[in-house]
């Protein structure tokens, strides 16, 4: 599990390979990732935007950017957290994702960004 703490927002990431959604013979490797976002500040914050850079090892990278996550823009009060699961298809057995979330402090109307910890996705047989 990867974890990052910034401005009293804790972001944790875990990943797993999805053999049932992958086609290894055709270089399609599907992974799920679970994100936990915890607000340990005293203010309410709203996740408004996400930006992901997906690196496909030797085949370049792609970018995903948009409003919120999984169709939501969650608001988190003090000590509240939000979990979601999403997925990523790689064109290699190894890749990496990194990025940031944009938040709005709903009490001060201040916008700020939090870096998402970079994490790897590795086809399990490569780990042996």
Secondary structure, DSSP 8 states (H G I E B T S, - for coil): -EEEEETTEEEEEEEEE-GGG-BGGGTBEEEEEEEEEEE-SSS-EEEEEEEEEEE-GGG-EEEEEEESBTTB--EE-TT-EEEEEEEEEESSSEEEEEEEEEEEETTT--EEEEEEEEEEEE-GGGG-
